[in-house]
Amino acid sequence: MIIVSIERSNGTIRGYTVKGHAGYLPPGEDIVCAAVSMLTQTTLLGLMRFIKEGLSYHIDSLGTLTCRLPEELSKKEQLQAQAILETMVMGLKNLQGNYKGYIRVFNRRWTS
């Protein structure tokens, strides 16, 4: 199962972590894994486009993706980042609804 943790502080997304494998189909054919990867990695690309300094991310050898926003963002950067991140969450929750048992999306309280 793919586990997505959305870290929030006062309703604002501060970061996200994606780990695991869906197991819906064999590796290389798994549409759930492909969809989650596309949503979360495109989100990272969008954030990198609009946040010029301080964005933190890491993808490890097992495929776990972790992304954190910087502590300080301009109002414009914050609005752009939240639009991108909330769109990702909508897509992930849609997948969760359509592929129960293969992906779970959780909201977590953010701590620095």
matplotlib code that plots the C-alpha trace (Angstrom):
import matplotlib.pyplot as plt

x = [0.0, 1.1, 1.0, 0.8, 1.3, 0.2, 1.7, -0.5, -0.2, -3.3, -4.8, -1.8, 0.2, 3.8, 5.0, 4.3, 5.8, 5.0, 6.2, 5.3, 4.1, 0.5, 0.7, -2.2, -0.4, 3.2, 6.1, 6.2, 2.5, 1.1, -1.2, -1.8, 2.0, 2.4, -0.5, 0.8, 4.4, 3.1, 1.0, 3.6, 6.6, 4.8, 3.8, 7.4, 8.3, 5.6, 6.9, 10.5, 9.2, 7.7, 9.7, 13.1, 14.8, 14.5, 12.4, 13.6, 13.1, 14.6, 13.9, 15.6, 16.7, 13.4, 11.3, 10.2, 9.6, 9.7, 9.1, 9.0, 8.3, 10.6, 9.6, 9.4, 7.5, 6.2, 2.5, 2.6, 4.8, 2.5, -0.6, 1.1, 2.4, -1.0, -2.8, -0.3, -0.4, -4.1, -4.5, -2.2, -4.3, -7.5, -5.9, -4.6, -7.9, -9.6, -7.2, -7.8, -11.6, -11.1, -8.4, -9.3, -6.7, -3.9, -3.4, -4.1, -3.9, -3.4, -3.3, -0.6, 0.1, 3.3, 6.3, 9.5]
y = [0.0, 3.6, 5.8, 9.6, 11.8, 15.5, 17.6, 20.6, 23.5, 25.4, 24.1, 25.0, 22.3, 22.4, 19.2, 15.7, 12.2, 9.4, 5.8, 2.2, 0.4, -0.1, -3.7, -3.2, -4.8, -6.1, -3.5, -1.6, -2.1, -0.6, 2.3, 3.3, 3.6, 5.5, 7.9, 8.6, 9.2, 11.5, 13.6, 13.9, 14.5, 17.0, 18.8, 18.9, 20.4, 23.0, 24.0, 24.2, 26.5, 29.0, 28.7, 30.0, 29.3, 26.9, 24.1, 20.8, 17.4, 14.0, 10.8, 7.7, 4.5, 2.8, 5.5, 7.4, 11.1, 13.7, 17.4, 20.4, 24.0, 26.6, 28.3, 31.7, 32.3, 35.5, 35.8, 35.1, 32.0, 30.8, 31.2, 29.5, 26.6, 26.0, 25.9, 23.3, 21.2, 21.2, 20.2, 17.3, 16.3, 16.3, 14.0, 11.7, 11.5, 10.8, 7.9, 6.7, 6.6, 4.7, 2.3, 1.4, -0.8, 0.5, 4.1, 5.9, 9.7, 11.0, 14.5, 14.9, 17.7, 19.4, 19.9, 21.6]
z = [0.0, -0.7, 2.3, 1.8, 4.8, 4.3, 7.1, 8.0, 10.5, 11.1, 7.9, 5.8, 4.1, 5.2, 3.4, 2.4, 2.4, 0.0, 0.7, -0.2, -3.3, -4.3, -5.4, -7.7, -10.7, -11.2, -11.1, -14.4, -15.0, -11.7, -12.7, -9.1, -8.4, -11.7, -10.9, -7.4, -8.7, -11.4, -9.0, -6.3, -8.5, -10.7, -7.5, -6.5, -9.9, -9.6, -6.1, -7.4, -10.2, -7.8, -4.5, -5.2, -1.9, 1.0, -0.5, 0.9, -0.8, -0.9, -2.8, -1.3, -3.0, -2.0, -3.7, -0.6, -1.5, 1.2, 0.5, 3.0, 2.4, 3.9, 7.1, 5.5, 2.3, 0.7, 0.5, -3.2, -2.8, 0.0, -2.2, -5.2, -3.0, -1.4, -4.7, -6.1, -2.9, -2.4, -6.1, -5.4, -2.3, -4.4, -7.0, -4.3, -2.5, -5.8, -6.3, -2.8, -3.4, -6.7, -5.5, -1.9, -0.3, -2.5, -1.3, 1.9, 2.4, 5.9, 7.4, 10.1, 12.4, 11.2, 13.5, 12.5]

ax = plt.figure().add_subplot(projection="3d")
ax.plot(x, y, z, "-o")
ax.set_aspect("equal")
plt.show()
